[in-house]
Amino acid sequence: MPGRRNYAAELAQLAATAPDRQRALYRMMREQLPGYERALAGWDRLLAFLHGLGIRRPNGHALTRRIVQHWARTDGFPLVRGTWHPRSRTPCLTTTFAVTAWILTRADTRSLFRVYDPAQ
């Protein structure tokens, strides 16, 4: 049948091109809005930023540090993990543009997150 779509094939194609699209979107934001990128240092700031965008767990509850760490391991979430030692601590680090580019290049978010209206 002409014009019939293969959803699984589309998802696979989008997943394969996600890193390139993510880099291109990040580069475009850096070029067009150079003064608006902000560092997100620490879990509280990162989770608050995601919450402000309306990003929630698939069940609607707030995100946790563990979920974001899982995204970094398995889904390419842009995160420099912090470390904890008795003598020194380093917070996690990312940027608003890197997170935004990652979110906007996800093809299927059902297993990752849901988006809610932050005003609600």
Buried (B, 14 or more C-beta within 10 A) or exposed (E): EEEEEEEEEEEEEBBEEBEEBBEEBBEEBBEEEEEEBEEBBBBEBBBEBBBEBBBBEEEEEEBEEEBBBEBBEEEBBBBEEEEEEEEEEEBBBBBBBBBBBBBEBBBEEEEBBBEEEEEE
